[in-house]
Amino acid sequence: MILYLKFLLLTTAGFFYELHHLLGVEFIYWFYSGFKVAAVYFAQWPDQDLFLAVLWLALSGLFYWRKRRQLQKDLLGNRQ
């Protein structure tokens, strides 16, 4: 997710732009507009790197907590 926000947000906007022209569906252009705005403003945001670091730590902590909880359940299940 962090790499996506850093490098692929603008590419996603381009994908929706091309998809809009290919299919001619109007609401797809709204997705393009939203991703384009998000990509431009996110790239110019001065605290972008700090936000990505905090997001990475939060996601890593959540992953660690879930794995640890699963291991505890497995160990307690094996004891019974």
N, CA, C and O of each residue as an XYZ file, in Angstrom:
320
protein
N       0.811     -1.178      0.000
C       0.000      0.000      0.000
C       0.866      1.259      0.000
O       0.535      2.244     -0.660
N       1.966      1.227      0.735
C       2.830      2.395      0.815
C       3.464      2.668     -0.540
O       3.515      3.814     -0.986
N       3.944      1.626     -1.189
C       4.535      1.803     -2.516
C       3.494      2.264     -3.530
O       3.796      3.041     -4.436
N       2.275      1.781     -3.368
C       1.192      2.213     -4.257
C       0.951      3.711     -4.113
O       0.855      4.424     -5.112
N       0.853      4.192     -2.874
C       0.619      5.618     -2.663
C       1.777      6.463     -3.179
O       1.571      7.559     -3.701
N       2.975      5.955     -3.033
C       4.165      6.721     -3.429
C       4.349      6.742     -4.947
O       4.708      7.778     -5.506
N       4.109      5.612     -5.622
C       4.497      5.515     -7.024
C       3.362      5.257     -8.014
O       3.505      5.596     -9.189
N       2.261      4.681     -7.594
C       1.263      4.227     -8.566
C      -0.065      4.968     -8.537
O      -0.980      4.598     -9.272
N      -0.200      5.992     -7.722
C      -1.460      6.727     -7.655
C      -1.740      7.449     -8.969
O      -2.867      7.421     -9.461
N      -0.747      8.080     -9.527
C      -0.919      8.782    -10.802
C      -1.144      7.796    -11.950
O      -1.890      8.095    -12.883
N      -0.517      6.645    -11.891
C      -0.719      5.620    -12.910
C      -2.155      5.111    -12.889
O      -2.735      4.837    -13.940
N      -2.724      4.986    -11.706
C      -4.121      4.565    -11.591
C      -5.039      5.609    -12.215
O      -6.017      5.261    -12.877
N      -4.733      6.871    -12.009
C      -5.523      7.931    -12.633
C      -5.456      7.813    -14.156
O      -6.475      7.948    -14.835
N      -4.284      7.566    -14.684
C      -4.133      7.384    -16.126
C      -4.917      6.189    -16.639
O      -5.480      6.231    -17.732
N      -4.952      5.120    -15.846
C      -5.722      3.937    -16.219
C      -7.206      4.275    -16.341
O      -7.853      3.896    -17.318
N      -7.745      4.989    -15.348
C      -9.160      5.367    -15.410
C      -9.440      6.325    -16.556
O     -10.518      6.283    -17.147
N      -8.481      7.190    -16.877
C      -8.638      8.110    -18.004
C      -8.765      7.326    -19.316
O      -9.659      7.589    -20.120
N      -7.880      6.382    -19.516
C      -7.932      5.569    -20.730
C      -9.180      4.689    -20.769
O      -9.782      4.509    -21.828
N      -9.564      4.147    -19.629
C     -10.758      3.322    -19.555
C     -12.009      4.140    -19.882
O     -12.927      3.645    -20.537
N     -12.039      5.375    -19.430
C     -13.165      6.260    -19.738
C     -13.284      6.480    -21.242
O     -14.382      6.419    -21.795
N     -12.173      6.732    -21.898
C     -12.208      6.954    -23.347
C     -12.495      5.675    -24.116
O     -13.113      5.717    -25.179
N     -12.061      4.565    -23.601
C     -12.297      3.288    -24.261
C     -13.764      2.876    -24.179
O     -14.350      2.450    -25.174
N     -14.363      3.004    -22.979
C     -15.725      2.544    -22.774
C     -16.780      3.634    -22.949
O     -17.939      3.342    -23.247
N     -16.375      4.891    -22.764
C     -17.322      5.995    -22.887
C     -18.305      6.095    -21.733
O     -19.362      6.711    -21.867
N     -17.962      5.492    -20.600
C     -18.835      5.546    -19.423
C     -18.448      6.770    -18.601
O     -17.290      6.942    -18.222
N     -19.443      7.619    -18.332
C     -19.157      8.921    -17.731
C     -18.659      8.833    -16.289
O     -17.759      9.582    -15.908
N     -19.224      7.934    -15.480
C     -18.829      7.911    -14.068
C     -17.386      7.456    -13.881
O     -16.802      7.728    -12.832
N     -16.798      6.783    -14.844
C     -15.389      6.396    -14.747
C     -14.496      7.638    -14.763
O     -13.415      7.638    -14.174
N     -14.948      8.680    -15.429
C     -14.186      9.935    -15.449
C     -14.114     10.533    -14.046
O     -13.131     11.193    -13.709
N     -15.131     10.313    -13.233
C     -15.086     10.809    -11.855
C     -13.972     10.110    -11.078
O     -13.284     10.741    -10.276
N     -13.793      8.814    -11.312
C     -12.692      8.091    -10.666
C     -11.350      8.673    -11.110
O     -10.443      8.872    -10.303
N     -11.248      8.938    -12.410
C     -10.015      9.549    -12.914
C      -9.749     10.870    -12.210
O      -8.635     11.126    -11.754
N     -10.775     11.706    -12.122
C     -10.605     13.019    -11.495
C     -10.171     12.879    -10.037
O      -9.265     13.581     -9.587
N     -10.808     11.984     -9.309
C     -10.455     11.782     -7.906
C      -9.032     11.298     -7.711
O      -8.312     11.808     -6.852
N      -8.619     10.309     -8.507
C      -7.254      9.795     -8.389
C      -6.225     10.828     -8.846
O      -5.134     10.912     -8.282
N      -6.568     11.599     -9.848
C      -5.645     12.635    -10.337
C      -5.426     13.699     -9.269
O      -4.289     14.090     -9.004
N      -6.511     14.167     -8.656
C      -6.398     15.168     -7.591
C      -5.603     14.609     -6.420
O      -4.716     15.278     -5.891
N      -5.920     13.385     -6.016
C      -5.202     12.759     -4.900
C      -3.714     12.610     -5.220
O      -2.870     12.864     -4.361
N      -3.388     12.204     -6.436
C      -1.985     12.005     -6.816
C      -1.212     13.321     -6.828
O      -0.079     13.386     -6.351
N      -1.823     14.358     -7.369
C      -1.128     15.647     -7.465
C      -0.923     16.252     -6.079
O       0.180     16.687     -5.748
N      -1.965     16.281     -5.279
C      -1.836     16.872     -3.950
C      -0.973     16.028     -3.021
O      -0.214     16.572     -2.218
N      -1.079     14.719     -3.118
C      -0.264     13.859     -2.269
C       1.219     14.016     -2.593
O       2.057     14.013     -1.691
N       1.541     14.151     -3.864
C       2.945     14.309     -4.264
C       3.525     15.642     -3.789
O       4.729     15.743     -3.550
N       2.684     16.656     -3.651
C       3.157     17.975     -3.235
C       3.095     18.183     -1.722
O       3.598     19.187     -1.217
N       2.497     17.264     -1.009
C       2.328     17.404      0.429
C       3.676     17.273      1.126
O       4.365     16.270      0.940
N       4.069     18.261      1.923
C       5.397     18.219      2.558
C       5.558     17.072      3.562
O       6.667     16.574      3.757
N       4.468     16.653      4.194
C       4.564     15.593      5.198
C       4.280     14.211      4.623
O       3.929     13.288      5.359
N       4.427     14.072      3.344
C       4.128     12.803      2.669
C       4.975     11.659      3.220
O       4.444     10.588      3.515
N       6.263     11.867      3.362
C       7.145     10.798      3.834
C       6.848     10.425      5.283
O       6.893      9.248      5.644
N       6.547     11.414      6.109
C       6.186     11.133      7.493
C       4.897     10.323      7.560
O       4.802      9.369      8.331
N       3.905     10.698      6.757
C       2.650      9.963      6.714
C       2.871      8.515      6.277
O       2.306      7.593      6.866
N       3.689      8.319      5.248
C       3.954      6.963      4.763
C       4.693      6.135      5.812
O       4.441      4.938      5.941
N       5.594      6.752      6.554
C       6.314      6.033      7.600
C       5.364      5.612      8.725
O       5.446      4.489      9.223
N       4.470      6.511      9.120
C       3.501      6.188     10.171
C       2.534      5.109      9.682
O       2.186      4.201     10.436
N       2.104      5.206      8.436
C       1.225      4.191      7.873
C       1.919      2.836      7.833
O       1.310      1.819      8.164
N       3.183      2.812      7.431
C       3.944      1.566      7.398
C       4.059      0.959      8.794
O       3.884     -0.248      8.964
N       4.352      1.789      9.789
C       4.453      1.283     11.159
C       3.109      0.758     11.656
O       3.057     -0.279     12.317
N       2.035      1.455     11.347
C       0.708      1.015     11.782
C       0.329     -0.314     11.129
O      -0.166     -1.216     11.804
N       0.553     -0.438      9.840
C       0.225     -1.689      9.148
C       1.113     -2.839      9.617
O       0.646     -3.969      9.759
N       2.379     -2.553      9.854
C       3.285     -3.590     10.365
C       2.866     -4.036     11.758
O       2.878     -5.229     12.062
N       2.494     -3.077     12.607
C       2.026     -3.418     13.951
C       0.754     -4.243     13.924
O       0.606     -5.183     14.705
N      -0.160     -3.904     13.038
C      -1.394     -4.665     12.905
C      -1.118     -6.087     12.425
O      -1.695     -7.044     12.939
N      -0.237     -6.219     11.445
C       0.134     -7.544     10.945
C       0.784     -8.378     12.046
O       0.452     -9.549     12.226
N       1.710     -7.767     12.780
C       2.393     -8.462     13.874
C       1.391     -8.894     14.941
O       1.449    -10.029     15.414
N       0.472     -8.007     15.326
C      -0.517     -8.310     16.348
C      -1.420     -9.468     15.930
O      -1.715    -10.354     16.732
N      -1.857     -9.455     14.670
C      -2.736    -10.531     14.189
C      -2.008    -11.873     14.149
O      -2.563    -12.901     14.538
N      -0.764    -11.854     13.676
C       0.002    -13.109     13.633
C       0.267    -13.636     15.038
O       0.164    -14.839     15.279
N       0.604    -12.754     15.955
C       0.876    -13.160     17.330
C      -0.389    -13.730     17.969
O      -0.333    -14.729     18.685
N      -1.504    -13.103     17.711
C      -2.783    -13.583     18.247
C      -3.136    -14.957     17.673
O      -3.619    -15.833     18.391
N      -2.890    -15.133     16.379
C      -3.162    -16.420     15.746
C      -2.265    -17.513     16.314
O      -2.721    -18.630     16.557
N      -0.987    -17.192     16.525
C      -0.072    -18.170     17.109
C      -0.492    -18.551     18.523
O      -0.397    -19.717     18.906
N      -0.953    -17.579     19.296
C      -1.414    -17.880     20.653
C      -2.639    -18.784     20.618
O      -2.750    -19.709     21.423
N      -3.552    -18.527     19.698
C      -4.726    -19.389     19.573
C      -4.321    -20.805     19.181
O      -4.857    -21.778     19.712
N      -3.377    -20.919     18.257
C      -2.914    -22.241     17.827
C      -2.240    -22.986     18.968
O      -2.462    -24.184     19.140
N      -1.416    -22.288     19.753
C      -0.738    -22.940     20.866
C      -1.723    -23.366     21.949
O      -1.594    -24.455     22.509
N      -2.697    -22.525     22.246
C      -3.690    -22.890     23.250
C      -4.592    -24.017     22.748
O      -5.030    -24.852     23.539
N      -4.870    -24.049     21.470
C      -5.680    -25.122     20.901
C      -4.976    -26.451     20.943
O      -5.628    -27.483     21.102
N      -3.650    -26.463     20.805
C      -2.886    -27.704     20.834
C      -2.762    -28.267     22.239
O      -2.572    -29.474     22.396
N      -2.863    -27.439     23.259
C      -2.720    -27.890     24.644
C      -3.955    -28.645     25.130
O      -3.850    -29.504     26.005
N      -5.085    -28.339     24.588
C      -6.334    -28.952     25.077
C      -6.513    -30.302     24.531
O      -7.506    -30.963     24.834
